[in-house]
Amino acid sequence: MEYASLLLLHIAFGVLWAGGAIAVGLFVIPSIFEAGPGGGAVMGAF
């Protein structure tokens, strides 16, 4: 039972990590590039 719960937890955190990476790659990085020179300030706050 402990192995199954740890496996489920590992899969859940992997899905969260992958979703975050996809969201950053599809939305955050293109927005920063589109902001031009102001994108550096955004990255500094990010």
Rosetta blueprint (number, residue, H / E / L):
1 M L
2 E H
3 Y H
4 A H
5 S H
6 L H
7 L H
8 L H
9 L H
10 H H
11 I H
12 A H
13 F H
14 G H
15 V H
16 L H
17 W H
18 A H
19 G H
20 G H
21 A H
22 I H
23 A H
24 V H
25 G H
26 L H
27 F H
28 V H
29 I H
30 P H
31 S H
32 I H
33 F H
34 E H
35 A H
36 G H
37 P H
38 G H
39 G H
40 G H
41 A H
42 V H
43 M H
44 G H
45 A H
46 F L
